[in-house]
Amino acid sequence: MKEDKYIEFAEKYDYMMSYDDARTNFFRELFEKNQIESLLDCSCGTGNDLIIFSSMVKKVTGSDLSDAMLSVASKKIEIERNDISLKKADFRNLAAYGLTGFDGIICLSSSICEIHDNKNVIKALKSMYESLNSDGILIIDQGQSDAMMKSKPRFIPVLNNEEISRLFVIDYLDDSNDFITINICDLIHDGNQNDFSVSPFRLRIRLIDEWKRLLEDAGIENFEIYGNWDKSEYDKNRSKRLIIKAKKE
């Protein structure tokens, strides 16, 4: 069995969660406009978004491949509310886990970038798209953009409070603008302990032109690509993230 790489990190994941009004408004407007009544977050992690979205959508389901992440999500949902379903599942084959018939499916926080080969990305795109109802909406969020991969920032401060300081240290692994390793460096200084840890995650970043080819290869023709949560038009030179919105026809 493949090792769960989030075992050591799941409990610390939420330190980098922040509430972005533009992001919240993006999803609220999306769900209302498209009458989304059933939603699957197929890379739900520790479940923060599930709780937020459950105030906007009648039926919310979360799935993930990491037992560690699902364990944290389960505890959180038990405290917050009890009508969110969780399931361990691989988003490359959602139907095999009975995860079909959704008005909306989301895959956020660069989760799809953990798939390194394009064959499996196409498989994932088809799986998500085919699990939608007619007129359903698919959202894929990549936190890295053409502009970022061109400028190659090395250090990104994420958080600094009384409990923890978090810094992203990014290694650019080749000249093809494909692979990066994000080293999540945590210095915990909460008064009870002083600890330092590094959690590396290797991602394959795809630029806008490659995403367009992959979507077409997956049979997805009706899509838009935004440059941020304000739905600004994607700009190769300026956009800070890459957000795909596709509609099933």
Protein Blocks (a to p, Z undefined) as FASTA:
>chain_A
ZZdfklmmmmmmmmmgccdfklmmmmmmmmmmnopabdcdfblonommmmmmmmmbfbac
dddfblklmmmmmmmmmmmpmcbccddddfklmmlnopghiabdcdeehlmmmpmbfklm
mmmmmmmmmmpcehiacddddfbdfklmmnopabdcfbdcfkbccddddddfbfnopacc
ddddddddehjaccddddddddddddfklmmmmmmmnopabdcddfbfnopacdfklpmb
dcdddddZZ
